[in-house]
Each structure stands twice: as structure tokens, then as C-alpha cells.
Amino acid sequence: MLLPKKHPSAFFGTPLVSHLVDLGVDTLIVTGCTTSGCVRSSVTDAFAYNFKVLVPDDAVYDRSPTSHAVNLWDMNAKYADVYPSTGILKLVEDLEDH
């Protein structure tokens, strides 16, 4: 499913939250560009909707390495669990085993 967006958050002005609720989703893995913009905005909105949020630090990007690092640190402190993608894939594999 493709949901075009016009604003930084994937949630604002889109039916994304309705689709996720209909599917019974409780956890999101957020990737993309830009860490300090669209990624952060989508993460904070997902958190506000009570989703558990995971961010693979090697699957997001920002033009500034400093902005990238600071925003990952801050999101990890407040809104999401930030891990390398290998760690997130391991979590997903462990879920599939149960």
C-alpha cells in the first residue's frame, strides 16, 4: 500500500493510523529520510498514537551527521527504541519463532 504524504509525518493528513488499527498493528519500524524531519515527526506521532516504535539507526539518514546523532539519541530517550537494523531483525525473527 502506498500512502503519499504532503507533510513531514506519515500520519498527518493520511489514513495510515486507521489502516494500522484495522490490521491490529501495535509496533512500527520507522525508516527513511530525514532523521531530524520526516523520521522524527513520524516517530513522535506514532508514539502519540500509542504504538511501540523501533528505529534502525542504520536505516535512517540526515544531511548533518550531528543532527542525525542528536535526533537518534533524543528519540531513543523519549519516543522509540533505537537499534542497529541487525538487532531489529533479530527481534522480528524471535517473534516469528513463537
C-alpha positions as CSV (number, residue, x, y, z in Angstrom):
1,M,0.0,0.0,0.0
2,L,1.3,3.4,-0.9
3,L,0.2,6.4,1.1
4,P,1.5,9.7,-0.4
5,K,2.1,12.4,2.2
6,K,2.4,16.2,2.0
7,H,3.8,16.9,5.4
8,P,6.7,15.5,7.5
9,S,4.7,12.9,9.4
10,A,3.5,9.8,7.7
11,F,0.4,10.2,9.9
12,F,-0.7,13.8,9.3
13,G,-3.4,14.0,6.6
14,T,-3.2,10.3,5.7
15,P,-5.3,7.3,6.6
16,L,-2.2,5.5,8.0
17,V,-3.4,5.2,11.6
18,S,-6.8,3.8,10.5
19,H,-5.1,1.1,8.4
20,L,-2.7,0.2,11.2
21,V,-5.5,0.0,13.8
22,D,-7.7,-2.1,11.4
23,L,-4.7,-4.5,11.0
24,G,-4.2,-4.8,14.7
25,V,-0.6,-3.4,14.5
26,D,1.0,-2.4,17.8
27,T,4.6,-1.9,16.8
28,L,6.2,0.1,14.0
29,I,9.7,0.0,12.5
30,V,10.3,3.5,11.1
31,T,12.9,4.1,8.4
32,G,13.6,6.9,5.9
33,C,15.0,10.3,5.4
34,T,15.5,12.8,7.1
35,T,16.2,11.8,10.7
36,S,15.6,15.3,12.1
37,G,12.5,15.9,9.9
38,C,10.2,13.2,8.5
39,V,11.5,10.3,10.6
40,R,11.3,12.2,13.9
41,S,7.9,13.6,13.0
42,S,6.5,10.2,12.2
43,V,8.1,8.6,15.3
44,T,6.6,11.2,17.6
45,D,3.2,10.9,16.0
46,A,3.4,7.1,16.2
47,F,4.3,7.4,19.9
48,A,1.4,9.7,20.4
49,Y,-0.9,7.1,18.9
50,N,0.5,4.6,21.5
51,F,2.4,2.5,19.0
52,K,5.7,0.9,20.1
53,V,8.3,2.4,17.8
54,L,11.6,0.9,16.7
55,V,14.1,2.9,14.6
56,P,17.0,1.1,12.9
57,D,19.8,3.7,13.2
58,D,21.5,2.5,10.0
59,A,18.2,2.8,8.0
60,V,17.6,6.5,8.6
61,Y,19.6,9.4,7.3
62,D,20.2,13.1,7.8
63,R,22.3,15.6,5.8
64,S,24.1,16.5,9.0
65,P,25.9,13.7,11.0
66,T,25.5,15.8,14.1
67,S,21.7,16.3,13.6
68,H,21.4,12.6,12.8
69,A,23.1,11.6,16.0
70,V,21.4,14.1,18.3
71,N,17.9,13.2,16.9
72,L,18.5,9.5,17.3
73,W,19.7,10.0,20.8
74,D,16.7,12.1,21.7
75,M,14.1,9.8,20.1
76,N,15.7,6.9,21.9
77,A,15.4,8.8,25.2
78,K,11.7,9.7,24.7
79,Y,9.8,8.1,21.9
80,A,11.4,5.0,20.4
81,D,13.9,2.2,20.8
82,V,16.8,2.8,18.5
83,Y,18.9,-0.2,17.5
84,P,21.1,-1.3,14.5
85,S,18.9,-3.0,11.9
86,T,20.6,-6.3,12.7
87,G,19.2,-6.1,16.3
88,I,15.7,-5.2,15.0
89,L,15.8,-8.1,12.5
90,K,16.7,-10.4,15.4
91,L,13.7,-9.2,17.4
92,V,11.5,-9.9,14.4
93,E,13.0,-13.3,13.9
94,D,12.4,-14.2,17.6
95,L,8.8,-13.2,17.2
96,E,8.4,-15.5,14.3
97,D,9.8,-18.4,16.3
98,H,7.0,-18.1,18.9
